Amino acid sequence: MTADARSGRQHIRLTLLRAAGAAYRRSSRPVAPRSILLIRPDHLGDMLFLTPALHAMRHALPAARITLLGGPWGVEAVRHNLDLDAIETCVFPGFERQPKENGLAPYRLLVATARKLHGADYDTAVLLRFDHWWGAWLAAAAGITRRIGYDWPETRSFLTQALPYRSDRHEVDQNATLLAELAPGIAADLGATRYHITEVDHTWITDWLAAEDHDPGQRLVAIHPGAGAAVKQWPAEMWAAVADRLAERPDVRIVLTGGPGERKLVGSIATRLAHPALNAAGATTLGQLAALYAHCALVLGSDSGPLHLAAAVDAPSVHLYGPVSPIKFGPWGDPSRHVVLRTTWPCAPCDRLDWPASAVPQHACMTTITPDAVVRAADSLLAVR
């Protein structure tokens, strides 16, 4: 599709969205929040970025009922979060990372979900993703009186409060800016990202390490090579080089982590190693992975949800960034414990993640980060542990 064609389609969509938004009632006076619906369609890392502002809001509004509407791919990040009263799921169109259905499916889902939400008596909705017009339309169609989000062309017609969007802020700050409309002052006192590890998951990982004959006297260093998008992935041979150099320390044991779909990638690294590593790829739930990271002296990986999970359980970490900006999506926490290594590629960050695997060799921004740089960063954190 040409640029002119894309522009034409976007103009038509914007016109139709504005017409749809004009049909909904707008309250002239904000209501005191009693039952709040937070809409966050994204995946693991973005969901964890919500937790600092959510915790501050919970303390500021102890009597309010707070419900999160998230995708099934993201809600496990907050499944045991004590700052939420309830969690609902929705298979948000465009976020399922699956082939698209027919063009009417998103609108049928919107109508069905709005009917379900209409009976829940929410008085306030907060759209936590700046450009999520589908979620903004959903809140309006559900009859929620107060609808807060960012002033984005596709979303503003569905909102009752539209705040200026700034692209130079971290996602944690973005979330706090919106929630501060309900609880003023929370943006000034944001803590760390949070993930609650259950005792069951702590026990499982202790038993797993024992079954793998892990020596408790060795420090675990986890490497998570997957990145969710091919263009964010560091080459397997570079991870193998880093793993072997770190494993030369007699007190270090490498553990490779990954989801079920990353077993092949992790296996390709494992076969390159001179020093055998533990392999947890596809073997853990999210909670078990969090418990494993909590046992680690260090976690390394490309920008990804699991690296933000490591930060949320207070494991020191090294994050590699290429096409995505660490200003907006970097680790949230003490920079002396969470080191960011950036590409020197001239067009980065571009925030373009949808390159097909065949095009990645032409967009190899991750390869400018060297194994030497990663090992130096790892050494700096291991030296203080």
SETORMI-324745 format. One record per residue (C-alpha): residue number from 1; residue in three letters; x, y, z. Coordinates in pm, whole numbers. Example, Ala and Ser with C-alpha at 12.3 -4.5 7.8 and 13.67 -1.06 7.14 Angstrom:
BEGIN
- i:aa:u:v:w
- 1:ALA:1230:-450:780
- 2:SER:1367:-106:714
REM end
This chain:
BEGIN
- i:aa:u:v:w
- 1:MET:0:0:0
- 2:THR:132:345:-93
- 3:ALA:176:628:158
- 4:ASP:-108:820:-10
- 5:ALA:-340:522:22
- 6:ARG:-253:477:390
- 7:SER:-310:847:451
- 8:GLY:-648:830:276
- 9:ARG:-760:532:483
- 10:GLN:-648:700:805
- 11:HIS:-844:1014:715
- 12:ILE:-1159:811:649
- 13:ARG:-1119:620:974
- 14:LEU:-1066:940:1173
- 15:THR:-1378:1097:1021
- 16:LEU:-1587:790:1104
- 17:LEU:-1449:771:1461
- 18:ARG:-1531:1137:1521
- 19:ALA:-1885:1081:1398
- 20:ALA:-1922:775:1623
- 21:GLY:-1787:962:1927
- 22:ALA:-2028:1252:1877
- 23:ALA:-2319:1019:1950
- 24:TYR:-2226:968:2314
- 25:ARG:-2329:1179:2610
- 26:ARG:-2064:1389:2782
- 27:SER:-2093:1481:3147
- 28:SER:-2015:1845:3222
- 29:ARG:-1906:1770:3577
- 30:PRO:-1655:1503:3693
- 31:VAL:-1795:1246:3932
- 32:ALA:-1616:1138:4248
- 33:PRO:-1465:800:4158
- 34:ARG:-1647:513:4324
- 35:SER:-1609:230:4072
- 36:ILE:-1313:266:3834
- 37:LEU:-1236:67:3521
- 38:LEU:-875:77:3401
- 39:ILE:-835:-30:3037
- 40:ARG:-488:-158:2943
- 41:PRO:-476:-383:2633
- 42:ASP:-99:-435:2627
- 43:HIS:141:-711:2721
- 44:LEU:364:-793:3018
- 45:GLY:602:-497:3033
- 46:ASP:334:-231:2985
- 47:MET:118:-397:3249
- 48:LEU:405:-388:3500
- 49:PHE:460:-20:3418
- 50:LEU:110:45:3554
- 51:THR:185:-91:3901
- 52:PRO:363:212:4059
- 53:ALA:76:452:3983
- 54:LEU:-182:186:4068
- 55:HIS:-26:137:4412
- 56:ALA:-25:513:4475
- 57:MET:-388:542:4363
- 58:ARG:-494:255:4588
- 59:HIS:-358:442:4890
- 60:ALA:-517:768:4781
- 61:LEU:-860:611:4711
- 62:PRO:-894:326:4962
- 63:ALA:-1274:308:4933
- 64:ALA:-1293:297:4552
- 65:ARG:-1344:-29:4367
- 66:ILE:-1069:-65:4107
- 67:THR:-1109:-312:3819
- 68:LEU:-858:-377:3543
- 69:LEU:-971:-475:3194
- 70:GLY:-674:-634:3020
- 71:GLY:-586:-887:2755
- 72:PRO:-541:-1251:2861
- 73:TRP:-179:-1209:2750
- 74:GLY:-117:-930:3005
- 75:VAL:-330:-983:3315
- 76:GLU:-104:-1253:3463
- 77:ALA:137:-968:3543
- 78:VAL:-113:-837:3800
- 79:ARG:-304:-1154:3887
- 80:HIS:-199:-1137:4253
- 81:ASN:-171:-757:4279
- 82:LEU:-328:-642:4605
- 83:ASP:-407:-295:4469
- 84:LEU:-680:-432:4240
- 85:ASP:-1025:-542:4345
- 86:ALA:-1105:-731:4026
- 87:ILE:-962:-829:3687
- 88:GLU:-1161:-874:3367
- 89:THR:-1024:-991:3034
- 90:CYS:-1094:-894:2674
- 91:VAL:-926:-1025:2359
- 92:PHE:-852:-672:2236
- 93:PRO:-837:-653:1855
- 94:GLY:-489:-575:1728
- 95:PHE:-309:-696:2042
- 96:GLU:-361:-1072:2019
- 97:ARG:-56:-1125:1793
- 98:GLN:-264:-1353:1571
- 99:PRO:-381:-1327:1208
- 100:LYS:-667:-1079:1176
- 101:GLU:-1025:-1198:1139
- 102:ASN:-1280:-1037:910
- 103:GLY:-1326:-662:932
- 104:LEU:-1651:-670:1132
- 105:ALA:-1520:-892:1415
- 106:PRO:-1373:-603:1624
- 107:TYR:-1705:-417:1617
- 108:ARG:-1911:-722:1711
- 109:LEU:-1674:-776:2004
- 110:LEU:-1706:-410:2102
- 111:VAL:-2087:-430:2118
- 112:ALA:-2082:-756:2317
- 113:THR:-1820:-630:2565
- 114:ALA:-1998:-297:2610
- 115:ARG:-2319:-479:2704
- 116:LYS:-2131:-679:2962
- 117:LEU:-1965:-370:3111
- 118:HIS:-2289:-170:3111
- 119:GLY:-2428:-382:3391
- 120:ALA:-2123:-343:3614
- 121:ASP:-2207:17:3715
- 122:TYR:-1867:177:3649
- 123:ASP:-1867:554:3692
- 124:THR:-1510:618:3567
- 125:ALA:-1294:467:3294
- 126:VAL:-926:544:3232
- 127:LEU:-778:461:2892
- 128:LEU:-415:389:2973
- 129:ARG:-290:351:2616
- 130:PHE:-273:685:2438
- 131:ASP:-394:572:2093
- 132:HIS:-642:301:2186
- 133:TRP:-954:425:2009
- 134:TRP:-1125:85:2037
- 135:GLY:-1099:96:2417
- 136:ALA:-1216:457:2427
- 137:TRP:-1517:369:2213
- 138:LEU:-1585:70:2439
- 139:ALA:-1596:290:2751
- 140:ALA:-1838:529:2582
- 141:ALA:-2059:248:2450
- 142:ALA:-2070:96:2800
- 143:GLY:-2226:419:2929
- 144:ILE:-1942:502:3169
- 145:THR:-1997:863:3275
- 146:ARG:-1638:983:3310
- 147:ARG:-1384:875:3048
- 148:ILE:-1024:989:3084
- 149:GLY:-746:943:2832
- 150:TYR:-497:1124:2614
- 151:ASP:-585:1386:2356
- 152:TRP:-516:1173:2049
- 153:PRO:-705:1229:1722
- 154:GLU:-867:885:1713
- 155:THR:-964:877:2083
- 156:ARG:-1060:1231:2184
- 157:SER:-1418:1221:2054
- 158:PHE:-1501:934:2293
- 159:LEU:-1350:1096:2604
- 160:THR:-1489:1339:2859
- 161:GLN:-1138:1440:2970
- 162:ALA:-854:1444:2718
- 163:LEU:-507:1529:2851
- 164:PRO:-215:1648:2637
- 165:TYR:9:1357:2538
- 166:ARG:387:1390:2567
- 167:SER:599:1134:2385
- 168:ASP:913:1210:2588
- 169:ARG:789:1057:2915
- 170:HIS:832:710:3054
- 171:GLU:525:487:3044
- 172:VAL:517:480:3424
- 173:ASP:482:858:3421
- 174:GLN:219:839:3146
- 175:ASN:5:611:3360
- 176:ALA:53:832:3664
- 177:THR:-50:1145:3473
- 178:LEU:-386:991:3387
- 179:LEU:-454:839:3728
- 180:ALA:-362:1166:3898
- 181:GLU:-688:1304:3755
- 182:LEU:-859:1075:4008
- 183:ALA:-609:1109:4291
- 184:PRO:-407:1431:4266
- 185:GLY:-45:1412:4372
- 186:ILE:23:1046:4304
- 187:ALA:268:1125:4025
- 188:ALA:501:1286:4279
- 189:ASP:547:969:4484
- 190:LEU:591:672:4253
- 191:GLY:771:365:4380
- 192:ALA:907:62:4200
- 193:THR:721:-167:3963
- 194:ARG:564:-459:4149
- 195:TYR:505:-828:4098
- 196:HIS:379:-1047:4382
- 197:ILE:544:-1392:4395
- 198:THR:334:-1656:4568
- 199:GLU:477:-1906:4815
- 200:VAL:375:-2183:4575
- 201:ASP:596:-2034:4303
- 202:HIS:887:-1980:4543
- 203:THR:862:-2346:4646
- 204:TRP:836:-2466:4285
- 205:ILE:1155:-2289:4177
- 206:THR:1346:-2411:4484
- 207:ASP:1247:-2767:4398
- 208:TRP:1329:-2715:4028
- 209:LEU:1679:-2589:4106
- 210:ALA:1737:-2885:4338
- 211:ALA:1621:-3126:4067
- 212:GLU:1865:-2960:3825
- 213:ASP:2150:-3019:4076
- 214:HIS:2217:-2649:4110
- 215:ASP:2490:-2573:4363
- 216:PRO:2345:-2317:4609
- 217:GLY:2695:-2176:4648
- 218:GLN:2691:-2056:4287
- 219:ARG:2528:-1730:4184
- 220:LEU:2263:-1763:3915
- 221:VAL:2290:-1535:3613
- 222:ALA:1986:-1552:3387
- 223:ILE:1992:-1473:3015
- 224:HIS:1658:-1417:2842
- 225:PRO:1741:-1393:2470
- 226:GLY:1387:-1358:2333
- 227:ALA:1243:-1014:2265
- 228:GLY:891:-1048:2124
- 229:ALA:996:-892:1793
- 230:ALA:1275:-1013:1564
- 231:VAL:1420:-665:1520
- 232:LYS:1476:-634:1898
- 233:GLN:1659:-964:1927
- 234:TRP:2034:-980:1986
- 235:PRO:2215:-1251:1786
- 236:ALA:2229:-1595:1949
- 237:GLU:2606:-1624:1897
- 238:MET:2659:-1302:2092
- 239:TRP:2454:-1430:2383
- 240:ALA:2656:-1752:2378
- 241:ALA:2980:-1553:2391
- 242:VAL:2856:-1352:2690
- 243:ALA:2730:-1663:2869
- 244:ASP:3062:-1844:2834
- 245:ARG:3265:-1547:2952
- 246:LEU:3048:-1501:3261
- 247:ALA:3049:-1876:3330
- 248:GLU:3429:-1868:3354
- 249:ARG:3372:-1734:3705
- 250:PRO:3369:-2038:3937
- 251:ASP:3085:-1890:4143
- 252:VAL:2851:-1824:3847
- 253:ARG:2600:-2059:3685
- 254:ILE:2411:-1950:3374
- 255:VAL:2039:-2020:3341
- 256:LEU:1867:-1963:3005
- 257:THR:1501:-1856:3012
- 258:GLY:1229:-1823:2752
- 259:GLY:869:-1899:2673
- 260:PRO:742:-2211:2496
- 261:GLY:788:-2042:2159
- 262:GLU:1150:-1959:2237
- 263:ARG:1277:-2312:2302
- 264:LYS:1446:-2327:1961
- 265:LEU:1623:-1994:2015
- 266:VAL:1741:-2095:2361
- 267:GLY:1848:-2435:2231
- 268:SER:2061:-2272:1962
- 269:ILE:2245:-2079:2235
- 270:ALA:2280:-2380:2463
- 271:THR:2448:-2587:2191
- 272:ARG:2714:-2317:2144
- 273:LEU:2821:-2308:2509
- 274:ALA:3148:-2444:2639
- 275:HIS:3009:-2424:2995
- 276:PRO:2676:-2609:3030
- 277:ALA:2385:-2392:3143
- 278:LEU:2054:-2463:3311
- 279:ASN:1770:-2444:3059
- 280:ALA:1432:-2316:3182
- 281:ALA:1288:-2227:2841
- 282:GLY:922:-2327:2828
- 283:ALA:946:-2488:3172
- 284:THR:795:-2211:3387
- 285:THR:478:-2015:3434
- 286:LEU:510:-1638:3467
- 287:GLY:503:-1666:3845
- 288:GLN:769:-1937:3844
- 289:LEU:984:-1726:3613
- 290:ALA:950:-1434:3855
- 291:ALA:1055:-1659:4141
- 292:LEU:1356:-1778:3940
- 293:TYR:1463:-1419:3869
- 294:ALA:1427:-1337:4237
- 295:HIS:1691:-1607:4301
- 296:CYS:1930:-1455:4046
- 297:ALA:2229:-1231:4109
- 298:LEU:2175:-1084:3761
- 299:VAL:1935:-1102:3464
- 300:LEU:2038:-1003:3110
- 301:GLY:1834:-963:2794
- 302:SER:1700:-746:2518
- 303:ASP:1416:-505:2589
- 304:SER:1126:-736:2677
- 305:GLY:852:-805:2928
- 306:PRO:1056:-1068:3117
- 307:LEU:1337:-814:3171
- 308:HIS:1083:-575:3324
- 309:LEU:960:-869:3534
- 310:ALA:1315:-910:3665
- 311:ALA:1322:-543:3765
- 312:ALA:982:-579:3932
- 313:VAL:1119:-853:4163
- 314:ASP:1428:-641:4234
- 315:ALA:1681:-854:4044
- 316:PRO:1975:-651:3905
- 317:SER:1954:-642:3526
- 318:VAL:2120:-543:3200
- 319:HIS:1882:-433:2921
- 320:LEU:1979:-405:2552
- 321:TYR:1789:-143:2349
- 322:GLY:1779:-100:1972
- 323:PRO:1464:19:1792
- 324:VAL:1273:114:2109
- 325:SER:1344:420:2323
- 326:PRO:1459:350:2680
- 327:ILE:1337:698:2770
- 328:LYS:982:570:2727
- 329:PHE:1023:197:2788
- 330:GLY:1344:156:2988
- 331:PRO:1367:-28:3321
- 332:TRP:1191:160:3601
- 333:GLY:1410:162:3909
- 334:ASP:1750:240:4049
- 335:PRO:1988:296:3753
- 336:SER:2273:157:3960
- 337:ARG:2088:-180:3961
- 338:HIS:1939:-171:3612
- 339:VAL:2187:-89:3335
- 340:VAL:2074:15:2987
- 341:LEU:2293:-46:2680
- 342:ARG:2182:139:2366
- 343:THR:2255:84:2001
- 344:THR:2463:340:1813
- 345:TRP:2261:280:1493
- 346:PRO:2193:626:1347
- 347:CYS:1816:590:1295
- 348:ALA:1740:441:1636
- 349:PRO:1508:460:1814
- 350:CYS:1248:427:1539
- 351:ASP:984:238:1741
- 352:ARG:920:21:1434
- 353:LEU:882:-342:1543
- 354:ASP:685:-498:1260
- 355:TRP:969:-573:1022
- 356:PRO:941:-930:892
- 357:ALA:1228:-1163:980
- 358:SER:1351:-1145:620
- 359:ALA:1404:-768:655
- 360:VAL:1586:-775:989
- 361:PRO:1936:-799:831
- 362:GLN:1873:-452:684
- 363:HIS:1761:-321:1024
- 364:ALA:2034:-469:1241
- 365:CYS:2053:-196:1503
- 366:MET:2097:-448:1786
- 367:THR:2426:-573:1645
- 368:THR:2610:-249:1729
- 369:ILE:2595:-353:2097
- 370:THR:2903:-568:2153
- 371:PRO:2954:-870:2380
- 372:ASP:3238:-678:2547
- 373:ALA:2995:-401:2646
- 374:VAL:2746:-651:2787
- 375:VAL:3013:-835:2986
- 376:ARG:3144:-507:3129
- 377:ALA:2794:-409:3239
- 378:ALA:2740:-754:3392
- 379:ASP:3073:-740:3573
- 380:SER:2985:-399:3721
- 381:LEU:2670:-540:3876
- 382:LEU:2816:-873:3986
- 383:ALA:3102:-692:4159
- 384:VAL:2863:-537:4412
- 385:ARG:2667:-852:4485
REM end
